[in-house]
Amino acid sequence: MIETGRDCDEVVTQLAATSRALDRAGFKILASGLKQCLAGEAGAAETARAEAELEHLFLSLA
């Protein structure tokens, strides 16, 4: 974008959006991994609740 002469605000906006998308994807992967860890330790209902809470927490950090 810079090489093609796009405005700096457009470049920064795209970088921020890309960074946020990568962060959210990483947190989603972490939440899925934690879900697998919790699955062996709790019942299905407890695991679903814990997964939802962890996913919400991770995504709120992104």
mmCIF file of the N, C-alpha and C atoms, coordinates in Angstrom:
data_MODEL
# 
_entry.id   MODEL 
# 
loop_
_atom_site.group_PDB 
_atom_site.id 
_atom_site.type_symbol 
_atom_site.label_atom_id 
_atom_site.label_alt_id 
_atom_site.label_comp_id 
_atom_site.label_asym_id 
_atom_site.label_entity_id 
_atom_site.label_seq_id 
_atom_site.pdbx_PDB_ins_code 
_atom_site.Cartn_x 
_atom_site.Cartn_y 
_atom_site.Cartn_z 
_atom_site.occupancy 
_atom_site.B_iso_or_equiv 
_atom_site.pdbx_formal_charge 
_atom_site.auth_seq_id 
_atom_site.auth_comp_id 
_atom_site.auth_asym_id 
_atom_site.auth_atom_id 
_atom_site.pdbx_PDB_model_num 
ATOM 1   N N  . MET A 1 1  ? 0.825   -1.192  0.000  1.00 0.00 ? 1  MET A N  1 
ATOM 2   C CA . MET A 1 1  ? 0.000   0.000   0.000  1.00 0.00 ? 1  MET A CA 1 
ATOM 3   C C  . MET A 1 1  ? 0.867   1.252   0.000  1.00 0.00 ? 1  MET A C  1 
ATOM 4   N N  . ILE A 1 2  ? 1.942   1.206   0.758  1.00 0.00 ? 2  ILE A N  1 
ATOM 5   C CA . ILE A 1 2  ? 2.837   2.352   0.808  1.00 0.00 ? 2  ILE A CA 1 
ATOM 6   C C  . ILE A 1 2  ? 3.492   2.558   -0.553 1.00 0.00 ? 2  ILE A C  1 
ATOM 7   N N  . GLU A 1 3  ? 3.922   1.459   -1.162 1.00 0.00 ? 3  GLU A N  1 
ATOM 8   C CA . GLU A 1 3  ? 4.585   1.542   -2.465 1.00 0.00 ? 3  GLU A CA 1 
ATOM 9   C C  . GLU A 1 3  ? 3.661   2.072   -3.551 1.00 0.00 ? 3  GLU A C  1 
ATOM 10  N N  . THR A 1 4  ? 2.363   1.866   -3.393 1.00 0.00 ? 4  THR A N  1 
ATOM 11  C CA . THR A 1 4  ? 1.418   2.346   -4.404 1.00 0.00 ? 4  THR A CA 1 
ATOM 12  C C  . THR A 1 4  ? 0.909   3.746   -4.101 1.00 0.00 ? 4  THR A C  1 
ATOM 13  N N  . GLY A 1 5  ? 1.405   4.339   -2.998 1.00 0.00 ? 5  GLY A N  1 
ATOM 14  C CA . GLY A 1 5  ? 1.059   5.720   -2.693 1.00 0.00 ? 5  GLY A CA 1 
ATOM 15  C C  . GLY A 1 5  ? -0.220  5.926   -1.914 1.00 0.00 ? 5  GLY A C  1 
ATOM 16  N N  . ARG A 1 6  ? -0.697  4.886   -1.231 1.00 0.00 ? 6  ARG A N  1 
ATOM 17  C CA . ARG A 1 6  ? -1.929  5.025   -0.439 1.00 0.00 ? 6  ARG A CA 1 
ATOM 18  C C  . ARG A 1 6  ? -1.672  5.937   0.746  1.00 0.00 ? 6  ARG A C  1 
ATOM 19  N N  . ASP A 1 7  ? -2.741  6.562   1.233  1.00 0.00 ? 7  ASP A N  1 
ATOM 20  C CA . ASP A 1 7  ? -2.634  7.458   2.391  1.00 0.00 ? 7  ASP A CA 1 
ATOM 21  C C  . ASP A 1 7  ? -2.180  6.681   3.618  1.00 0.00 ? 7  ASP A C  1 
ATOM 22  N N  . CYS A 1 8  ? -1.423  7.365   4.481  1.00 0.00 ? 8  CYS A N  1 
ATOM 23  C CA . CYS A 1 8  ? -0.909  6.738   5.703  1.00 0.00 ? 8  CYS A CA 1 
ATOM 24  C C  . CYS A 1 8  ? -2.035  6.233   6.597  1.00 0.00 ? 8  CYS A C  1 
ATOM 25  N N  . ASP A 1 9  ? -3.144  6.984   6.681  1.00 0.00 ? 9  ASP A N  1 
ATOM 26  C CA . ASP A 1 9  ? -4.238  6.539   7.546  1.00 0.00 ? 9  ASP A CA 1 
ATOM 27  C C  . ASP A 1 9  ? -4.851  5.238   7.043  1.00 0.00 ? 9  ASP A C  1 
ATOM 28  N N  . GLU A 1 10 ? -4.879  5.031   5.732  1.00 0.00 ? 10 GLU A N  1 
ATOM 29  C CA . GLU A 1 10 ? -5.377  3.766   5.183  1.00 0.00 ? 10 GLU A CA 1 
ATOM 30  C C  . GLU A 1 10 ? -4.439  2.615   5.542  1.00 0.00 ? 10 GLU A C  1 
ATOM 31  N N  . VAL A 1 11 ? -3.140  2.874   5.455  1.00 0.00 ? 11 VAL A N  1 
ATOM 32  C CA . VAL A 1 11 ? -2.149  1.849   5.776  1.00 0.00 ? 11 VAL A CA 1 
ATOM 33  C C  . VAL A 1 11 ? -2.255  1.457   7.247  1.00 0.00 ? 11 VAL A C  1 
ATOM 34  N N  . VAL A 1 12 ? -2.333  2.444   8.128  1.00 0.00 ? 12 VAL A N  1 
ATOM 35  C CA . VAL A 1 12 ? -2.421  2.166   9.561  1.00 0.00 ? 12 VAL A CA 1 
ATOM 36  C C  . VAL A 1 12 ? -3.712  1.424   9.885  1.00 0.00 ? 12 VAL A C  1 
ATOM 37  N N  . THR A 1 13 ? -4.810  1.808   9.266  1.00 0.00 ? 13 THR A N  1 
ATOM 38  C CA . THR A 1 13 ? -6.091  1.135   9.488  1.00 0.00 ? 13 THR A CA 1 
ATOM 39  C C  . THR A 1 13 ? -6.001  -0.334  9.090  1.00 0.00 ? 13 THR A C  1 
ATOM 40  N N  . GLN A 1 14 ? -5.389  -0.612  7.951  1.00 0.00 ? 14 GLN A N  1 
ATOM 41  C CA . GLN A 1 14 ? -5.258  -1.994  7.494  1.00 0.00 ? 14 GLN A CA 1 
ATOM 42  C C  . GLN A 1 14 ? -4.327  -2.800  8.400  1.00 0.00 ? 14 GLN A C  1 
ATOM 43  N N  . LEU A 1 15 ? -3.240  -2.178  8.842  1.00 0.00 ? 15 LEU A N  1 
ATOM 44  C CA . LEU A 1 15 ? -2.333  -2.871  9.762  1.00 0.00 ? 15 LEU A CA 1 
ATOM 45  C C  . LEU A 1 15 ? -3.026  -3.193  11.075 1.00 0.00 ? 15 LEU A C  1 
ATOM 46  N N  . ALA A 1 16 ? -3.792  -2.250  11.590 1.00 0.00 ? 16 ALA A N  1 
ATOM 47  C CA . ALA A 1 16 ? -4.507  -2.481  12.848 1.00 0.00 ? 16 ALA A CA 1 
ATOM 48  C C  . ALA A 1 16 ? -5.532  -3.601  12.694 1.00 0.00 ? 16 ALA A C  1 
ATOM 49  N N  . ALA A 1 17 ? -6.254  -3.597  11.589 1.00 0.00 ? 17 ALA A N  1 
ATOM 50  C CA . ALA A 1 17 ? -7.259  -4.637  11.357 1.00 0.00 ? 17 ALA A CA 1 
ATOM 51  C C  . ALA A 1 17 ? -6.611  -6.010  11.232 1.00 0.00 ? 17 ALA A C  1 
ATOM 52  N N  . THR A 1 18 ? -5.488  -6.069  10.529 1.00 0.00 ? 18 THR A N  1 
ATOM 53  C CA . THR A 1 18 ? -4.774  -7.337  10.365 1.00 0.00 ? 18 THR A CA 1 
ATOM 54  C C  . THR A 1 18 ? -4.244  -7.841  11.703 1.00 0.00 ? 18 THR A C  1 
ATOM 55  N N  . SER A 1 19 ? -3.668  -6.946  12.468 1.00 0.00 ? 19 SER A N  1 
ATOM 56  C CA . SER A 1 19 ? -3.136  -7.316  13.777 1.00 0.00 ? 19 SER A CA 1 
ATOM 57  C C  . SER A 1 19 ? -4.234  -7.843  14.685 1.00 0.00 ? 19 SER A C  1 
ATOM 58  N N  . ARG A 1 20 ? -5.368  -7.165  14.698 1.00 0.00 ? 20 ARG A N  1 
ATOM 59  C CA . ARG A 1 20 ? -6.484  -7.595  15.534 1.00 0.00 ? 20 ARG A CA 1 
ATOM 60  C C  . ARG A 1 20 ? -7.002  -8.968  15.100 1.00 0.00 ? 20 ARG A C  1 
ATOM 61  N N  . ALA A 1 21 ? -7.103  -9.181  13.798 1.00 0.00 ? 21 ALA A N  1 
ATOM 62  C CA . ALA A 1 21 ? -7.584  -10.472 13.292 1.00 0.00 ? 21 ALA A CA 1 
ATOM 63  C C  . ALA A 1 21 ? -6.633  -11.603 13.691 1.00 0.00 ? 21 ALA A C  1 
ATOM 64  N N  . LEU A 1 22 ? -5.332  -11.360 13.597 1.00 0.00 ? 22 LEU A N  1 
ATOM 65  C CA . LEU A 1 22 ? -4.355  -12.385 13.996 1.00 0.00 ? 22 LEU A CA 1 
ATOM 66  C C  . LEU A 1 22 ? -4.414  -12.649 15.494 1.00 0.00 ? 22 LEU A C  1 
ATOM 67  N N  . ASP A 1 23 ? -4.552  -11.596 16.284 1.00 0.00 ? 23 ASP A N  1 
ATOM 68  C CA . ASP A 1 23 ? -4.678  -11.772 17.732 1.00 0.00 ? 23 ASP A CA 1 
ATOM 69  C C  . ASP A 1 23 ? -5.906  -12.604 18.077 1.00 0.00 ? 23 ASP A C  1 
ATOM 70  N N  . ARG A 1 24 ? -7.027  -12.285 17.464 1.00 0.00 ? 24 ARG A N  1 
ATOM 71  C CA . ARG A 1 24 ? -8.261  -13.013 17.744 1.00 0.00 ? 24 ARG A CA 1 
ATOM 72  C C  . ARG A 1 24 ? -8.136  -14.483 17.333 1.00 0.00 ? 24 ARG A C  1 
ATOM 73  N N  . ALA A 1 25 ? -7.488  -14.736 16.205 1.00 0.00 ? 25 ALA A N  1 
ATOM 74  C CA . ALA A 1 25 ? -7.291  -16.118 15.761 1.00 0.00 ? 25 ALA A CA 1 
ATOM 75  C C  . ALA A 1 25 ? -6.409  -16.872 16.760 1.00 0.00 ? 25 ALA A C  1 
ATOM 76  N N  . GLY A 1 26 ? -5.360  -16.216 17.229 1.00 0.00 ? 26 GLY A N  1 
ATOM 77  C CA . GLY A 1 26 ? -4.481  -16.852 18.216 1.00 0.00 ? 26 GLY A CA 1 
ATOM 78  C C  . GLY A 1 26 ? -5.202  -17.160 19.507 1.00 0.00 ? 26 GLY A C  1 
ATOM 79  N N  . PHE A 1 27 ? -6.007  -16.222 19.986 1.00 0.00 ? 27 PHE A N  1 
ATOM 80  C CA . PHE A 1 27 ? -6.760  -16.455 21.212 1.00 0.00 ? 27 PHE A CA 1 
ATOM 81  C C  . PHE A 1 27 ? -7.795  -17.562 21.025 1.00 0.00 ? 27 PHE A C  1 
ATOM 82  N N  . LYS A 1 28 ? -8.385  -17.644 19.850 1.00 0.00 ? 28 LYS A N  1 
ATOM 83  C CA . LYS A 1 28 ? -9.352  -18.708 19.571 1.00 0.00 ? 28 LYS A CA 1 
ATOM 84  C C  . LYS A 1 28 ? -8.653  -20.069 19.621 1.00 0.00 ? 28 LYS A C  1 
ATOM 85  N N  . ILE A 1 29 ? -7.447  -20.139 19.076 1.00 0.00 ? 29 ILE A N  1 
ATOM 86  C CA . ILE A 1 29 ? -6.677  -21.384 19.115 1.00 0.00 ? 29 ILE A CA 1 
ATOM 87  C C  . ILE A 1 29 ? -6.344  -21.755 20.554 1.00 0.00 ? 29 ILE A C  1 
ATOM 88  N N  . LEU A 1 30 ? -5.932  -20.777 21.352 1.00 0.00 ? 30 LEU A N  1 
ATOM 89  C CA . LEU A 1 30 ? -5.637  -21.043 22.761 1.00 0.00 ? 30 LEU A CA 1 
ATOM 90  C C  . LEU A 1 30 ? -6.873  -21.531 23.499 1.00 0.00 ? 30 LEU A C  1 
ATOM 91  N N  . ALA A 1 31 ? -8.005  -20.899 23.247 1.00 0.00 ? 31 ALA A N  1 
ATOM 92  C CA . ALA A 1 31 ? -9.241  -21.305 23.909 1.00 0.00 ? 31 ALA A CA 1 
ATOM 93  C C  . ALA A 1 31 ? -9.603  -22.741 23.539 1.00 0.00 ? 31 ALA A C  1 
ATOM 94  N N  . SER A 1 32 ? -9.391  -23.109 22.284 1.00 0.00 ? 32 SER A N  1 
ATOM 95  C CA . SER A 1 32 ? -9.685  -24.476 21.851 1.00 0.00 ? 32 SER A CA 1 
ATOM 96  C C  . SER A 1 32 ? -8.761  -25.474 22.541 1.00 0.00 ? 32 SER A C  1 
ATOM 97  N N  . GLY A 1 33 ? -7.494  -25.105 22.686 1.00 0.00 ? 33 GLY A N  1 
ATOM 98  C CA . GLY A 1 33 ? -6.544  -25.982 23.379 1.00 0.00 ? 33 GLY A CA 1 
ATOM 99  C C  . GLY A 1 33 ? -6.914  -26.163 24.838 1.00 0.00 ? 33 GLY A C  1 
ATOM 100 N N  . LEU A 1 34 ? -7.319  -25.073 25.486 1.00 0.00 ? 34 LEU A N  1 
ATOM 101 C CA . LEU A 1 34 ? -7.741  -25.173 26.881 1.00 0.00 ? 34 LEU A CA 1 
ATOM 102 C C  . LEU A 1 34 ? -9.001  -26.012 27.010 1.00 0.00 ? 34 LEU A C  1 
ATOM 103 N N  . LYS A 1 35 ? -9.866  -25.917 26.025 1.00 0.00 ? 35 LYS A N  1 
ATOM 104 C CA . LYS A 1 35 ? -11.087 -26.736 26.036 1.00 0.00 ? 35 LYS A CA 1 
ATOM 105 C C  . LYS A 1 35 ? -10.722 -28.210 26.079 1.00 0.00 ? 35 LYS A C  1 
ATOM 106 N N  . GLN A 1 36 ? -9.735  -28.599 25.276 1.00 0.00 ? 36 GLN A N  1 
ATOM 107 C CA . GLN A 1 36 ? -9.310  -29.996 25.259 1.00 0.00 ? 36 GLN A CA 1 
ATOM 108 C C  . GLN A 1 36 ? -8.743  -30.410 26.607 1.00 0.00 ? 36 GLN A C  1 
ATOM 109 N N  . CYS A 1 37 ? -8.007  -29.506 27.246 1.00 0.00 ? 37 CYS A N  1 
ATOM 110 C CA . CYS A 1 37 ? -7.457  -29.810 28.569 1.00 0.00 ? 37 CYS A CA 1 
ATOM 111 C C  . CYS A 1 37 ? -8.574  -29.978 29.594 1.00 0.00 ? 37 CYS A C  1 
ATOM 112 N N  . LEU A 1 38 ? -9.562  -29.104 29.530 1.00 0.00 ? 38 LEU A N  1 
ATOM 113 C CA . LEU A 1 38 ? -10.658 -29.159 30.486 1.00 0.00 ? 38 LEU A CA 1 
ATOM 114 C C  . LEU A 1 38 ? -11.571 -30.355 30.263 1.00 0.00 ? 38 LEU A C  1 
ATOM 115 N N  . ALA A 1 39 ? -11.655 -30.824 29.029 1.00 0.00 ? 39 ALA A N  1 
ATOM 116 C CA . ALA A 1 39 ? -12.562 -31.918 28.698 1.00 0.00 ? 39 ALA A CA 1 
ATOM 117 C C  . ALA A 1 39 ? -12.242 -33.173 29.505 1.00 0.00 ? 39 ALA A C  1 
ATOM 118 N N  . GLY A 1 40 ? -10.995 -33.388 29.804 1.00 0.00 ? 40 GLY A N  1 
ATOM 119 C CA . GLY A 1 40 ? -10.619 -34.563 30.564 1.00 0.00 ? 40 GLY A CA 1 
ATOM 120 C C  . GLY A 1 40 ? -10.839 -34.404 32.055 1.00 0.00 ? 40 GLY A C  1 
ATOM 121 N N  . GLU A 1 41 ? -11.098 -33.174 32.512 1.00 0.00 ? 41 GLU A N  1 
ATOM 122 C CA . GLU A 1 41 ? -11.185 -32.913 33.943 1.00 0.00 ? 41 GLU A CA 1 
ATOM 123 C C  . GLU A 1 41 ? -12.601 -32.657 34.461 1.00 0.00 ? 41 GLU A C  1 
ATOM 124 N N  . ALA A 1 42 ? -13.547 -32.390 33.597 1.00 0.00 ? 42 ALA A N  1 
ATOM 125 C CA . ALA A 1 42 ? -14.884 -32.015 34.053 1.00 0.00 ? 42 ALA A CA 1 
ATOM 126 C C  . ALA A 1 42 ? -15.940 -32.670 33.179 1.00 0.00 ? 42 ALA A C  1 
ATOM 127 N N  . GLY A 1 43 ? -17.177 -32.558 33.628 1.00 0.00 ? 43 GLY A N  1 
ATOM 128 C CA . GLY A 1 43 ? -18.294 -33.056 32.852 1.00 0.00 ? 43 GLY A CA 1 
ATOM 129 C C  . GLY A 1 43 ? -18.581 -32.153 31.663 1.00 0.00 ? 43 GLY A C  1 
ATOM 130 N N  . ALA A 1 44 ? -19.442 -32.601 30.778 1.00 0.00 ? 44 ALA A N  1 
ATOM 131 C CA . ALA A 1 44 ? -19.731 -31.867 29.550 1.00 0.00 ? 44 ALA A CA 1 
ATOM 132 C C  . ALA A 1 44 ? -20.314 -30.480 29.820 1.00 0.00 ? 44 ALA A C  1 
ATOM 133 N N  . ALA A 1 45 ? -21.238 -30.375 30.745 1.00 0.00 ? 45 ALA A N  1 
ATOM 134 C CA . ALA A 1 45 ? -21.863 -29.075 31.030 1.00 0.00 ? 45 ALA A CA 1 
ATOM 135 C C  . ALA A 1 45 ? -20.846 -28.098 31.607 1.00 0.00 ? 45 ALA A C  1 
ATOM 136 N N  . GLU A 1 46 ? -20.028 -28.578 32.516 1.00 0.00 ? 46 GLU A N  1 
ATOM 137 C CA . GLU A 1 46 ? -18.999 -27.729 33.128 1.00 0.00 ? 46 GLU A CA 1 
ATOM 138 C C  . GLU A 1 46 ? -17.965 -27.307 32.086 1.00 0.00 ? 46 GLU A C  1 
ATOM 139 N N  . THR A 1 47 ? -17.599 -28.233 31.206 1.00 0.00 ? 47 THR A N  1 
ATOM 140 C CA . THR A 1 47 ? -16.629 -27.920 30.161 1.00 0.00 ? 47 THR A CA 1 
ATOM 141 C C  . THR A 1 47 ? -17.169 -26.855 29.222 1.00 0.00 ? 47 THR A C  1 
ATOM 142 N N  . ALA A 1 48 ? -18.421 -26.963 28.820 1.00 0.00 ? 48 ALA A N  1 
ATOM 143 C CA . ALA A 1 48 ? -19.022 -25.979 27.913 1.00 0.00 ? 48 ALA A CA 1 
ATOM 144 C C  . ALA A 1 48 ? -19.042 -24.596 28.553 1.00 0.00 ? 48 ALA A C  1 
ATOM 145 N N  . ARG A 1 49 ? -19.384 -24.521 29.830 1.00 0.00 ? 49 ARG A N  1 
ATOM 146 C CA . ARG A 1 49 ? -19.419 -23.240 30.534 1.00 0.00 ? 49 ARG A CA 1 
ATOM 147 C C  . ARG A 1 49 ? -18.018 -22.655 30.638 1.00 0.00 ? 49 ARG A C  1 
ATOM 148 N N  . ALA A 1 50 ? -17.052 -23.479 31.029 1.00 0.00 ? 50 ALA A N  1 
ATOM 149 C CA . ALA A 1 50 ? -15.671 -23.024 31.171 1.00 0.00 ? 50 ALA A CA 1 
ATOM 150 C C  . ALA A 1 50 ? -15.101 -22.583 29.828 1.00 0.00 ? 50 ALA A C  1 
ATOM 151 N N  . GLU A 1 51 ? -15.422 -23.336 28.780 1.00 0.00 ? 51 GLU A N  1 
ATOM 152 C CA . GLU A 1 51 ? -14.949 -22.971 27.442 1.00 0.00 ? 51 GLU A CA 1 
ATOM 153 C C  . GLU A 1 51 ? -15.494 -21.610 27.026 1.00 0.00 ? 51 GLU A C  1 
ATOM 154 N N  . ALA A 1 52 ? -16.771 -21.405 27.232 1.00 0.00 ? 52 ALA A N  1 
ATOM 155 C CA . ALA A 1 52 ? -17.381 -20.126 26.854 1.00 0.00 ? 52 ALA A CA 1 
ATOM 156 C C  . ALA A 1 52 ? -16.760 -18.969 27.622 1.00 0.00 ? 52 ALA A C  1 
ATOM 157 N N  . GLU A 1 53 ? -16.515 -19.165 28.914 1.00 0.00 ? 53 GLU A N  1 
ATOM 158 C CA . GLU A 1 53 ? -15.900 -18.122 29.732 1.00 0.00 ? 53 GLU A CA 1 
ATOM 159 C C  . GLU A 1 53 ? -14.476 -17.825 29.285 1.00 0.00 ? 53 GLU A C  1 
ATOM 160 N N  . LEU A 1 54 ? -13.691 -18.876 29.044 1.00 0.00 ? 54 LEU A N  1 
ATOM 161 C CA . LEU A 1 54 ? -12.311 -18.683 28.603 1.00 0.00 ? 54 LEU A CA 1 
ATOM 162 C C  . LEU A 1 54 ? -12.249 -18.011 27.239 1.00 0.00 ? 54 LEU A C  1 
ATOM 163 N N  . GLU A 1 55 ? -13.105 -18.439 26.323 1.00 0.00 ? 55 GLU A N  1 
ATOM 164 C CA . GLU A 1 55 ? -13.119 -17.839 25.002 1.00 0.00 ? 55 GLU A CA 1 
ATOM 165 C C  . GLU A 1 55 ? -13.471 -16.363 25.096 1.00 0.00 ? 55 GLU A C  1 
ATOM 166 N N  . HIS A 1 56 ? -14.452 -16.040 25.910 1.00 0.00 ? 56 HIS A N  1 
ATOM 167 C CA . HIS A 1 56 ? -14.852 -14.646 26.098 1.00 0.00 ? 56 HIS A CA 1 
ATOM 168 C C  . HIS A 1 56 ? -13.682 -13.828 26.655 1.00 0.00 ? 56 HIS A C  1 
ATOM 169 N N  . LEU A 1 57 ? -12.990 -14.367 27.640 1.00 0.00 ? 57 LEU A N  1 
ATOM 170 C CA . LEU A 1 57 ? -11.853 -13.663 28.228 1.00 0.00 ? 57 LEU A CA 1 
ATOM 171 C C  . LEU A 1 57 ? -10.735 -13.448 27.231 1.00 0.00 ? 57 LEU A C  1 
ATOM 172 N N  . PHE A 1 58 ? -10.387 -14.483 26.490 1.00 0.00 ? 58 PHE A N  1 
ATOM 173 C CA . PHE A 1 58 ? -9.329  -14.334 25.503 1.00 0.00 ? 58 PHE A CA 1 
ATOM 174 C C  . PHE A 1 58 ? -9.703  -13.328 24.431 1.00 0.00 ? 58 PHE A C  1 
ATOM 175 N N  . LEU A 1 59 ? -10.931 -13.412 23.929 1.00 0.00 ? 59 LEU A N  1 
ATOM 176 C CA . LEU A 1 59 ? -11.339 -12.503 22.862 1.00 0.00 ? 59 LEU A CA 1 
ATOM 177 C C  . LEU A 1 59 ? -11.461 -11.066 23.362 1.00 0.00 ? 59 LEU A C  1 
ATOM 178 N N  . SER A 1 60 ? -11.724 -10.876 24.646 1.00 0.00 ? 60 SER A N  1 
ATOM 179 C CA . SER A 1 60 ? -11.798 -9.514  25.182 1.00 0.00 ? 60 SER A CA 1 
ATOM 180 C C  . SER A 1 60 ? -10.410 -8.892  25.254 1.00 0.00 ? 60 SER A C  1 
ATOM 181 N N  . LEU A 1 61 ? -9.370  -9.718  25.283 1.00 0.00 ? 61 LEU A N  1 
ATOM 182 C CA . LEU A 1 61 ? -7.999  -9.205  25.291 1.00 0.00 ? 61 LEU A CA 1 
ATOM 183 C C  . LEU A 1 61 ? -7.547  -8.755  23.910 1.00 0.00 ? 61 LEU A C  1 
ATOM 184 N N  . ALA A 1 62 ? -8.171  -9.315  22.885 1.00 0.00 ? 62 ALA A N  1 
ATOM 185 C CA . ALA A 1 62 ? -7.747  -9.015  21.514 1.00 0.00 ? 62 ALA A CA 1 
ATOM 186 C C  . ALA A 1 62 ? -8.151  -7.636  21.068 1.00 0.00 ? 62 ALA A C  1 
# 
